[in-house]
Amino acid sequence: MLTFEHVTKQFGALKAIDDVSFEVRPGIITAVIGPNGAGKSTLVNMAAGSYGVSSGRILVDGVELQRLPKHRIAHAGLARTYQNIRLFDGMSVVKNLEVALVPPRVGRLVADTFGLTPRAAAEERRARCHDVLARLGLAPYAERQAGSLAYGQQKLVELARAIVGGPRVLLLDEPAAGLNHGETELLKQHILALRAPDLAMVLIEHDMKLIMSISDTIVVMNRGQVLAQGTAADIRANIEVQEAYLGQPGAIKDIEAAARGRRNRVRIREGEGLTWHQP
Ligand SMILES: Nc1ncnc2c1ncn2[C@@H]1O[C@H](COP(=O)(O)OP(=O)(O)OP(=O)(O)O)[C@@H](O)[C@H]1O
């Protein structure tokens, strides 16, 4: 579980995040939406340790992240993808995963602890990377240079790299940005397949069709504050949210059925309706 507790982030005079509190529960997909500049990426950057918190607390399973050095945040079980792809272009796809999986020093420690030779430990890591690549349909590209892949495939490699360490919290920062319709559909299937009882997922996206069709709960942000939280149906039905953040109300009508089906499948409890957060 990822918890934001009265989190505030100040950039000089600008309050980019203003007393934000919400929980990201395991087993479901939590989307964070809002217009440009609402503070979505700042939240992710704080959770990932790239930005400090001006006040408040961010916790993973009760462990306060701000007390950990950045390199230990990954070991606290949190992984992320970036808005802009950050792969090592010259390395093979599988190597991109291996270097993210575990730093060599920790690798030696693990090998020592479990009585594996360094070679056996490295082979085990490599096998795990290949498993993840296969899960995402990337097995044929494992030995290709990451930079030589198509953009959509590189986005999937980023996703593979984020999940290879088995995180308990996964932050996806605009994973569909720049993808075409077919690639977005494939990404959607992969994200849905990642849902697991012990994984809390945060999805930041501007693709409302994707958001509405796969999110179990949606947090609406505006000007650094949480404006509302609810199921896709709750958010969709709210005219004010629709007009302010989703564009034309009519634009989302065609995805109503998909969202309803999704809600039924994940059995979101009706009591967890739209909650208004008054500033
Ligand atoms: N490093 C920074 N220094 C100063 N201001 C920043 C910094 N990062 C973000 N901001 C400001 O904080 C506010 C929130 O930005 P943020 O990028 O979190 O919004 P966002 O909701 O992710 O927007 P987008 O959808 O465009 O990515 C904006 O006003 C932005 O200009």
The ligand as an SDF file (V2000), in Angstrom:
LIG
                    3D

 31 33  0  0  0  0  0  0  0  0999 V2000
   11.2780   20.8980  -10.7300 N   0  0  0  0  0  0  0  0  0  0  0  0
   10.3190   21.8380  -10.7370 C   0  0  0  0  0  0  0  0  0  0  0  0
   10.6330   23.1210  -10.4430 N   0  0  0  0  0  0  0  0  0  0  0  0
    9.6800   24.0890  -10.4200 C   0  0  0  0  0  0  0  0  0  0  0  0
    8.3800   23.8680  -10.6830 N   0  0  0  0  0  0  0  0  0  0  0  0
    8.0270   22.6080  -10.9870 C   0  0  0  0  0  0  0  0  0  0  0  0
    8.9600   21.5320  -11.0320 C   0  0  0  0  0  0  0  0  0  0  0  0
    8.3010   20.3900  -11.3590 N   0  0  0  0  0  0  0  0  0  0  0  0
    7.0150   20.7340  -11.5240 C   0  0  0  0  0  0  0  0  0  0  0  0
    6.8480   22.0580  -11.3010 N   0  0  0  0  0  0  0  0  0  0  0  0
    5.5810   22.7940  -11.3480 C   0  0  0  0  0  0  0  0  0  0  0  0
    4.6710   22.1250  -10.4970 O   0  0  0  0  0  0  0  0  0  0  0  0
    3.3620   22.1320  -11.0720 C   0  0  0  0  0  0  0  0  0  0  0  0
    2.8880   20.7020  -11.2200 C   0  0  0  0  0  0  0  0  0  0  0  0
    3.6210   20.1040  -12.2810 O   0  0  0  0  0  0  0  0  0  0  0  0
    3.5060   18.5500  -12.6630 P   0  0  0  0  0  0  0  0  0  0  0  0
    4.5170   18.2940  -13.7240 O   0  0  0  0  0  0  0  0  0  0  0  0
    3.5480   17.7350  -11.4360 O   0  0  0  0  0  0  0  0  0  0  0  0
    2.0390   18.5130  -13.2720 O   0  0  0  0  0  0  0  0  0  0  0  0
    1.3590   17.3340  -14.0920 P   0  0  0  0  0  0  0  0  0  0  0  0
   -0.0190   17.2180  -13.5530 O   0  0  0  0  0  0  0  0  0  0  0  0
    2.2130   16.1320  -14.0610 O   0  0  0  0  0  0  0  0  0  0  0  0
    1.3200   17.9460  -15.5410 O   0  0  0  0  0  0  0  0  0  0  0  0
    1.4870   17.2000  -16.9760 P   0  0  0  0  0  0  0  0  0  0  0  0
    0.2080   16.4840  -17.1910 O   0  0  0  0  0  0  0  0  0  0  0  0
    1.6860   18.3390  -17.9180 O   0  0  0  0  0  0  0  0  0  0  0  0
    2.6770   16.2850  -16.8990 O   0  0  0  0  0  0  0  0  0  0  0  0
    3.4710   22.8830  -12.3880 C   0  0  0  0  0  0  0  0  0  0  0  0
    3.0870   24.2260  -12.1640 O   0  0  0  0  0  0  0  0  0  0  0  0
    4.9350   22.7730  -12.7370 C   0  0  0  0  0  0  0  0  0  0  0  0
    5.3540   23.8880  -13.5000 O   0  0  0  0  0  0  0  0  0  0  0  0
  1  2  1  0
  2  3  1  0
  2  7  2  0
  3  4  2  0
  4  5  1  0
  5  6  2  0
  6  7  1  0
  6 10  1  0
  7  8  1  0
  8  9  2  0
  9 10  1  0
 10 11  1  0
 11 12  1  0
 11 30  1  0
 12 13  1  0
 13 14  1  0
 13 28  1  0
 14 15  1  0
 15 16  1  0
 16 17  2  0
 16 18  1  0
 16 19  1  0
 19 20  1  0
 20 21  2  0
 20 22  1  0
 20 23  1  0
 23 24  1  0
 24 25  2  0
 24 26  1  0
 24 27  1  0
 28 29  1  0
 28 30  1  0
 30 31  1  0
M  END
$$$$
